[in-house]
Amino acid sequence: MDISNEKRANVLIQALPYIQKYAGQTIVVKYGGNAMISPELKSAVMSDIVLMHLVGVNVVLVHGGGPEISQMLKKTGKKSKFINGMRVTDAETMEIVEMVLAGKVNKSLVQCLNDHSGKAVGLCGLDGKMLMADKLITADDLGFVGEIREVNTQVINDAIGNGYVPIISTVAGGYDGNVYNINADIAAAQIAAKLGACKLILMTDIRGLLRDKDDENTLIPVVNVSEVPMLKKEGIISGGMIPKIDCCVEAVRQGVKRAHIIDGRIEHSILIEMFSDEGIGTMFY
């Protein structure tokens, strides 16, 4: 898009108060969905992160990798099985999850950020005992799916202190010696709370919380966490949105000032949320 120098200057002037506000602050971005698959969107996300890092924002990127895990399982002849949106993770599947998340996906994101002139370091929940978990107990046995009990942020803070953007894959160490698969939204919320982040941003494939799930023009831009139980009762928060919004609520209750669900299908959606008057998606406070 070709814009005049005057408009470019106006954009920068509008962004200045937000740059000043967030300089030195930490934000946690959960990266997933179409923004992780589309090369154009991936490039836009990496550019956003590099820009934020250059203006003094401490960005922590937490990523999933569900499609890549399913693809690798298919190659090995294993079928993906989900219960209530959670991947059933037997011992063989856990090996593949760890290999794909902490290996292939994590390192490809590190390379991508470095290619955009960033400075990234790849981490997983096993590094420095960052994420410690117990087996998640549910009515249906999900196998090696974990529930976070402890977040140790020293290795993250060390990376930030040395000028790196930490890129974190969500496998956790178990107190029983096993390795556990952790939902990336939950991990991002717990990490944001423990870091004292000013913002948690969950990138998704929808505009945000919609009053009518079939009409994207019914976006609810701002929600007080006290309103969430009523929105659930009314059926406005339902299905796959429940766990994402629960993560936002939990993060805010643990001290994160703002949590956002934004549309990762829109190029530079993170910058629009961070550095513009309008913002994007749904904000929980």
N, C-alpha and C positions, 0 to 999 in steps of 0.2 A: 504494500500500500504506500503510495507516494503522498506525503503530507508536507506542507510548507514549513520552513524554518521557524516561523512565528508560532505555528501550532505545536511544533516540537518543544519550543521554549515554554509554552503554556502548560504542556503536559508535565514538564520537569518542575515548574513552579508549583503546580497542584500537588505533585508528589512530595515536595520538600518537607512539609510539616510531618508527614508520615515517616519519611526517612529519619528525621530528627527524633521522632517518637520511638521508633523501633531500633535505632542504633544501640548496640550493646545488649539488646534483648534476645531471648532464645525463642524460636518457634519450632514446633515439631510438625512435619508434613508426613501424613500417611499417603504413600504413592501406590496407586493401583488402578485397575479398570482399563478403559480404552487409552488413557493417557500413557499407559505403560506399553501398549501394543503398537499404536500408530507411530511411525518414525517422526512425522511432523510434530505431533503432540509431545513426544518424548524430547525432541530437540527444544521445544518451547519451554518445557518444564526445567530442563537443565540450564537454559539461558536465564530463566527467572531466578533459579537458585544461585547461579554465579553472580548475577546482578545484586541480589540481596546480600550475599556474602561480601561483595566489594564495598557496599555502603554500610557495613558494620553489623548486619543482622546475623546472629548465630543460628544457622539452619541445621536441623537434624532430620534426615530423611529415613523414614521407616517404610519398608516395602513388603508387599506380598509377592505372589508368583503362582497363583492357582492354575492359570491356563498352561504355564510351562510345566508344572508338576503333572497335570493331567496328560499332557502330550508325552512326557517321558514315561509315565505309567503305561500308556497305550503302546509305546514302542517295546516295552518289556512284557506286553501281553496281560497286564493287570488292568482291571476295570476300576474306575474311580467310583467311590460310593460315598454318599452324603446323607447325614441325618440332621434335620433342622438346620441346614446350611453349613454344618461342620463336617470336614472330611474325616471319614473313618480311616485311621492310620495304624495298620498293623506293623510288625517289625520291619518287613521288607519295604513297605511304603515309606516308613520313617527314614530309612537309609536314602531313599530316592528324594524325599523332601529335603533332607539335610544337604545332599549333594547339589540339588537344583537351586535351592534358596541361598545357601551360604556360599556355594560355588558359582555356578553358571550365571544366575540372575544378578547376584550381588556384584560380582566382578565386572559384568557387562555394564552395570550402572556406574560403577567407579570409572571405567574406561570412558563411558559416554560423558560424564561430567568433566573428566580431564580433557577430553577432546574439545570441550567448550571453554577451555582455558580456566577451568576450576581446579580445585585442589581437594581431592576426595580421598577418604580412607574407608575401606570396607570392613565392617564388623558384623559379628553375629552375637546372639544372646549368650553364647558359651564363653566369649572373650571376657576375661576379668570377672567371671561369674556375674555378668551383667544382668541376666534374667535367670532367676531360680524358680522352679515350679514343682508342684505336685501333680499327679495324674488327675485330670478332670473327671469327677464322678457324676455320671448322668444315668438316667433310666436305661438308656442303651449304651453299651460299652463302645466307646470311640477309639479304644486302643491308646496309642501314644500321643494323645492330645492333652496338653497341660494347662494348668491354671496357675498364673503367676502369683508367687508369694513374696517375692523380693526383687527389687530393682536396685542394682549397684551402678551408680552413674560415673564412677571415677574414670573409667576408660573413655567414656563419652566426653567428659570434661577435659581430659588430657588431650584428646584429639582436637576439640574446639580451641583449647589454650595454645595449641601448636599451629593454629591456622588452617585446620582441615575441616571439611564438611563430612561428618560421620554418616555413612550409609549403612543401615542396620537391617539384617535379615532376622526373622523372628523364630528362631529355634532356641530352646531354653535347656539349661541343665537341670536335671532332677536331683532331689536330695537322695533318691534311691540309686543314683548312678546312671539312670537312663537319660536319653535325650528326648525332648518333647516338642511337638508341633504346637505353635501358639498362633491364635488369630491375630492378624496384623493390626486391625483396628484397636483391639484390646491392648496389645503391646504398646502401640503409639500413645494411647491415652495414659497408660501407666508410666511410660517414660516421660511424657510431658509433665505429669503431676510431680514426679520425683525430681525433675530438673528445675521445677518452678517456672516453666515456660509461660510466656504471656499469651501464646496462642497455640491451639491444636487445629490443624487443617486436615480434614479427611477428603481426599479426592475421590469422586464417584462418577457414575455414568448417568446421573440425573441432576436436574437443576438444584435440588435441595429438597426440603420438606414441602410437599404439595398438599393443599387442602383437598384437592381432587386429584388422585394419583394419575388420572388419564388426561389431565389438562395442565400443561406446563406453565400456563398463564396464572395459575392459582398458587404461585410460590408464596410461602410464609417467610419473610425475610429475617424476622427477629423472634426468638422464643426465650422467655424466662424459664429456667429449668423447673420452676414450681408449676408451670402450665403443662408439663409433659404428661403426668398421670391422666389429666382430663382429655388431652389430645389422643391418648391411647384408648381411653374409654369411648370416645366418639368415633374411633376407628380411623382417625386421620393418620396416626402413627400405627402402622401395621406391617406384617410380613417382614421382609428383609431390612426394612428401615429400623425396626425395633432395636436390634443389637448395635447398629451404628449410632443411633441417638442415645442409647444407654451409655455408650462409651463417652459421648460428648458430655452427658449429664455427670457421669462419674468424674471426668477430668475437671469440670467446673467446680464440683463439690470438693475436690481435693486441692483447689487453689489455682487452677489455670483460669486466667481472667476471661478468655473468650474461646469458644470452640466453634468450628465452622464445618459445614458440609457444603462443598462446592462442586461445580460441574467441570470435571477434568476433560470433557470433550471440547471445551472452549480454550483456544490458544491463549496462553499467558493469564490463565484464570487466577493463578497465585498472585501475580502482580496487581491484577484488578482488585483482588480482595485486600491486599496489603496497602496499596499506595493510591487508592482512589476514593473519592467521596461516596460513590454509589455502592461500592463493594459488590459482592456476588454471592449467590447461594443463601443458606440459612445460618444465622449466627445464634449460638446459645450462650446465655450469660447468667 
